[in-house]
Amino acid sequence: MRRKPLSTLLFAVALFLVFAFQLSRKAFFYGGDLPFPSSSALLTSHSANSVAHYALHEAAFPENLAHRSRHVSSILDPIPTVSSLLLPDWEVLLISSIDAPLSSPDSLRGLLCVFQNNDTSPAKFSGSLEFNSPAMFKCLMPESVRRLRPYFQPLLTNSPEKVFSSPMPELIRWTFFAYEALETEDDVVLFVKGVNHRQGSNRPPTGLKCVFGDGDKAVRTAVTSSVQEVFRCRHPNLTVQEDHHQKFKITLEILDGKGRSVLVPSVAYYSPRRRIAGGETEAKSTICACTMVYNVGKFLKEWVIYYSKIGVEKFILYDNGSDDEISAVVKELNKEGYNIEIVFWIWPKTQEAGFSHSVEYSKRSCKWMLFMDVDEFIFSPSWLNSLNPSKEMLKSLLPAEKNRVGMVTIMCNDYGPSDRISNPAEGVTQGYNCRRRVEERHKSIVLLEAVDESLVNVIHHFQLRTEFRSKQMRTEEAVVNHYKYQAWPEFRLKFRRRVSAYVLDWTNSGNPTSKDRAPGLGNSAVEPPEWPRKFCEVRDDRLRLLTQRWFGLQTAEGYRMTWQ
């Protein structure tokens, strides 16, 4: 039987659509689950002065990108969104142009993300960028949108009836974008993901430029250093107005020497006024502590109280998107006289960059920086007979200045679950007392002025300037109790995402022998048999008994620790 002409036409159209969809899949899923294509794949042929604009610029900004934030208390609908980012696990981050700190909390509730097919999901306020000030919101991309290509920026609205309207910019992918900038007196530090892909493999700075502003008015300056996700460049020669809100989009331009270039998508801003205001300094603390945190509110009091009593004067927490009670805990501790600052650092897998940022950010207020997680506690066996803690204890571990030691490293004892099946209310120093026999890794106390200008680091230790050296302490002098393998309900949270840029997530089967992983653990958050008794080779009660003496209290409700 001959096929009817209409049937033939419909069959041809269907075949074309299937073919087009397969091409679309290959185009958007080059190289992995949700990657942005490598920068080399993005290079296209242009004249010497021409640039391929892959950075997604917000339509609402004037050409020079000077900008005043709007307050959400006089809320617009939809809420103006200047940039949007597709994060791991299908989360969408929207950076708005409203000023969160001055807005009413009630006006931040009940918001929705409306996606390109008009499907919706709740939008949750995530915080305000410490160095840019706009309010940020997160929502989950619905299943129905994940099948579409390309992904467009959703509308942020408080009206369920609001309909998605085009044109909207495409979502920036988290694997390839510029996300933060920090001004120093001498230069600008720009943080960019996806340019230097591997540890120890960096693009030469000669093939890069920092770009300030947009379009014909953009100003370019030379990049002087390119290491990991940290790029240093010269300040631009810009006309600075009296408006202290003035800021300029900043990004990185990649050149190939053949007249072709690419601009990295960016959500970062440069503020000339911020550098000028930087002349004001607070009294410099001898020892500060820096860590990156995610949902550690219930552990924070113990860590802060312990370290403050042995010599830490200021705490700087890089918050990687917490949604627990950490802000309330910090507020309470600050009211009690502790000095704690939260830096909102929502960017995924950027721990090394966050610590690099902390070196420049903290130089004015801190001399030495202790890089230690909230499950890590330094102690010296020489303290064991002390009736009370002293603020001179940590200082006693520091070298004399004449020795030119820029970093003190301390080995770790890794503690296991110690027969615990739930989080010990009395704290980790009391709840876990059985560890592995062999010390692994080390953590550091760093002299900030000794850090190499590249800011290169491997999690908790830094490359130093040539005139400085590092010193490793013997375990008889000091050791870090690392409560690494806790009760399973706490430990399983480590499967969410590793914060290091160069460490694979545990759900990834690659590099199974990494020291970052728990020995013998698989790729799923499934409790192994006999977990409560694992990693128990040595009973070590030294710090448990010492902290009982220092912080234990007899109350009407029984024996309690100060932080309970």
C-alpha positions, 0 to 999 in steps of 0.5 A: 500500500502506498503511504499517504502524503500526510503520513509521510510528512508527519513521519519525516518531521518526527524523524527530524525531531529525534535527530535534532534532540540527539544533537542537542544532547551531545551539544549540552552534555559534552564531557559529563553530567552537567558540564560547561564545555572546556574553554578551548572548545569555546574559542571561535574565530574573530578579529584581534579586537573581537570577543566571543561574549559567552558571559551572560550580562544582565539586561537591566544594567547600564553599560558601565554596570554602575548600579544601585540595589533596590530594596525588596520592601518595595517589591517588584514583581517579578523581582529583578534578577541580574545573574543566575547559576546552575549548581550541582544537584539541579539547584538554581541560584538567582542573584537579585538586584534587591538589597537583602540586609535592609529588607523586611524578612516577611517579603522574602517568603512565598517566592517562586521560580517560574521556569521556561515551561511555566513549571514552578518551584519554591524559591528560598532566600539563601543570604547576601553576598558579603562583597557584592551585597545583592540578595540570593535565592535558591530553587530546585529545577523541576524534572520537567525542565531538566529535559529541555535544552537550553536552560533559561533563567527562571523568573523570581516572583511572588505571584503564582499566576506569573507566566514565563516570558522570553527572551531570558538569558541562559543559566551559567554553569557552575563549572565555568564562571568567575564568581568573586573579586577582592580588591587589595591596595596593589591589585585585584584578586579574581576567582574563576572556576574551570580555567585551571582544571587540574591541580598543578596545571595552570594557564600562563598569565600571558594568555589572560586579561581581566576585563572590567565593565562591558561592551565598548567601555570595558577596560582590560588589564594584565593578569600577573598570576594564574594558579588554581582558581586564583588570578591576580591582575592590575587595577583598571584606570576607571573614573570613580564617582562619589556614589559608593554603590558604584561597581563594575562587572569583572571577568577573565578573558582567555586569549589563544594568540591567534586573534581569538578569545573568550569571556568567562561567564561572571557573577563577580563585581569590582568596586573601586570605592571598596578599595579606598574604604579598605584603609580603615583597619581594626586592631590586629589579632595575633591568632585567628581561626578560619574554616569553611562550614556547612550546617555545623551550628550544633558543633560550633559552640564547642569549637569556638569556646575551646579555641577562644580559651587557648588563644584564638581571638577572632573566628572567620567562617566561610559559609558554604550555603548552610540552612541550619541554625548557624546564624543564630548560634553565631549571633548568640556567641557574639553577644557573649563576647566572642568575635565571629564573622561569617563570610557568605561563600556559597560557591560549590567545590571552592575550599582552596579558593575560599582559603586563598581569599581569607589570606588577603581578606584577613591580613589587616586584622590577623597576624597568624591564621589557624586553618582548622575544621570544626571537628578538629581540636589542637592540644599539646601533651604539655597541657595535660596537667593544667587546671585551667586553659590559658590564652597563651597556650596556642602562642606557645606553639608559635616560633620566634620571628627571627626563625623566619618560620611562616607555617607550623604544621601539626599531625592529625589523629583520626578518631572513629565512631567510638561505639556511638550511634548518634551525635553526643550532646556533650560534644565531640571531645567527650563523645569520641575517644577511640582512634586510628594508630597512625597519624595522617595528614596535617593542619597548619597555623600560617603567618599571613604575611609569609604566604606566596602572592599566588595564594596557592594552597592544598586545603590546609597549608600554603606555599610560602614566600622564598624567605620563609620556611615551614616547621612540622611539630612532633606529636609530643609537642602538639597534635590535632584530634580530628573527629573524622569518622563520627556516628553514622547519621553525622558522617553520612552527610559527607556524601553531599559534596566534597568542598575541595575543587580537586577532590572527587565527591564520594559518589564518584567511583574515581580515586578510591584510595584517596586519603579523603575517603573513609577506608573501605567505604563505597560510593553510596551513603549506606551504613557499612556493617559494624560502623560504630566499632570501626577505626578503633585501634587506640583508646585515647582519653587525654583531651576528653579528660582535659576538657572535662576538667576545664569546661565541665560543670555540675548543675541541677540537671547533672554534669554538663559541659559549658557548651551544652 
